[in-house]
Amino acid sequence: MVRKLGIFSLFLLFLVLSCATVQDPLTGKPTFTLLPPEQEIAIGKKVIPQAINENNGLYPDEEVQNYIRKIGYKVASKSPRQVDYQFFLVNSKEVNAFALPGGPVFVNRGLVLILDNESELAGVIAHEVGHITARHHAKFLEKTYGINILLNILAIATSNSQYQQLIMQLAQVSAGLLQLKYSRDQENEADALGVRFTYEAGYDPRGLISTFEKFKSMEKVNAPKWLLTHPLPEDRIKNVSILIETKYPDKLLLKKDSEEFKIVKQKLLKTNESFQLVEDAKENIKNKNFSAALSNLNKAISLFPNNNAAYTYRALVYYSLKDYQKAYLDSVKAYNLDKNYFLPRLILGASLVKMNQYKEAIIVLEDAKKLIDTNPDLYYFLGVAYQEYGDKNLAIENLKTALNLTDGKRGWESDAKLRLRSLGYI
């Protein structure tokens, strides 16, 4: 009864905070919202590790990351909506960029590789900042999930609640945000804002047009992933061109390119073969051809010794081959290169479980949970570690959560049920 009253009180507090008017950053007029900026930012931050994990980690070069941040902050400074903007370059080969609620923006390595100058990069980032400025993610959350689920998600985002139902709802919301498809009207709005922010930041806004034209030319052969969530009909390029011609006259000092962009792109080109070998290895792993995967990953690391994705997937191969000591060593290397990458932490914890180092495994896996707390494998290995360490209650709690989250294809489901039965739960 006390717990129900506590949740009801939190619900009422959320209603008071949420059912209010805020100033629309674009019009300056009062507008009604269910999701105030503070809560929107909290949800966006919660999904950042999931976005990094699904895109093979952060690109392991601080100079490159600083460059992306520099362009991002320059563009975002022109937005009338100042939230917690953050900018990341991730290792994915996909030609894509995307944003999360409240400020995070991700640029894929594969996107930068097809761009020709800095104004094109600035234009894409500005477009994503446009989505955040117009609150497209917040409107999606309000419309799709409503106040009850948002209340639960905020409970996790702000207090690390571990209730199983809330964790499952967070997994649902995270997936929705990472696969969010914008409407045509939202894309037009983000285009207009992107052109405005690019121009006001001193860049040639026509960079956005040339990027769109690149996407369009790739559409029939190898469509960029960006097009899956950002529809690009013919009239959209035309509308952006007219907008620039009528509202943003050419200026002598508009920036098109920089030496920094050339240096960064050269770095990405130099490491591209290494990352392509990781992609080949991932296909080998999927087909259980571990020998070929190891060969590709060894070569990837020899070409680029700081390839965090290569160490991560080599650790996964060693784990699959039951060489847990090597899996442990490679996951430690990957972790040291990228502490925001969840998968190396998971493999590290699982390897420690297999080596009967349960106390150390619990420390690693509980720390990994701070990044992503919706992964079923994490809870399974925590359940095993707690059971072997002698903590019956935490073993039951984690094994139950693992079974609630699993898709049934993990391979450990029957063992989890046996363990719960031996613990007297089922």
Summary of the structure (lengths in Angstrom):
residues: 426
radius of gyration: 23.1
end to end distance: 25.7
largest distance: 76.1
contacts: 1474
relative contact order: 0.09
helix: 69%
strand: 6%
